[in-house]
Amino acid sequence: MDGQDKPGHDEIEKGVPQARELKIFSDGAMRPLLRELMPRFERAHAVAVEVDFRLSAVLKRAVQGGAPFDLVLPRPELDELIACGAR
């Protein structure tokens, strides 16, 4: 197979709204890693990333309260929310 019969990246995403911003909740333990990786991710994917670093207990309350986010980098304190299907 020469790959020409497969849809290209642009063809796959036509008609699918693409987020230009990504909101991440994370605890402080991930701060050094995310500070290093996020600029690379933003450049590679043409997306702005906002990382909200908080204590896990505060993140849990924010999720329970309906705060908008795209991704939570979980810690053990958040496992209960994940098990309940929190989004």
Secondary structure, 3 states (H helix, E strand, C coil): CCCCCCCCHHHHHCCCCCCCEEEEEECHHHHHHHHHHHHHHHHHHCCEEEEEECCHHHHHHHHHCCCCCCEECCCHHHHHHHHCCCC
